[in-house]
């Protein structure tokens, strides 16, 4: 399938899932995950998305790749860092990223805040949640979320908290991811009930969840942002 056809199919799935859940398809943000993809393909995606009126956001897993590609991207393209960051790479990540979705600990949050403040920047972030409590994955445990949200609120001069991000465990059947997406929606409701929505941008608590195999299920369960690579660009 051509890139244009793949993008049309992804947008069709987004619209169908939003309609099924009673939501507004225009409110679902698509982050195109361009890991290990050539810049020429990313440029083609930018042009296609812009011609369709789709806000262009690119997600990168590796800082070295982001450094190589950043200067080639359109000025209106939003760059999301979605991979884990080593402490010594955070300064560069703050310089290069519009959004850092992989804030997985208090230490990482504090380092990002320090680098953003030094650069006179207010960094957009998502807190990464280890919703499956998987030892091989990074991210906050569910019981840690409220504490870190409160800490982010203390750093509002340099931190712009957008929402929560999760990578669910892998399942051969995408439907098996649904309980984890529901858990994320439950976390959002608990934060709202606890009076913490004001810490987030405009009082919204965005959920970034769902990838190529299961993003329509994630939308049905409340996702605001989906991260799609293979369904757009093909297998790596």
Secondary structure by P-SEA (a helix, b strand, c coil): ccaaaaaaaaaaaaaaaaaaaccccccbbbbbbcccccaaaaaaaaaaaaaaccbbbbbbccaaaaaaccccccccbbbbbcccccccaaaaaaaccccccccccaaaaaaaaaaaaaaccbbbbbbbbccccccccccccccaaaaaaaaaaaacccbbbcbbbbbcccccccccaaaaaaaaaaaaaaaaaaccccccccccccccccccccaaaaaaaccccccccccccccc
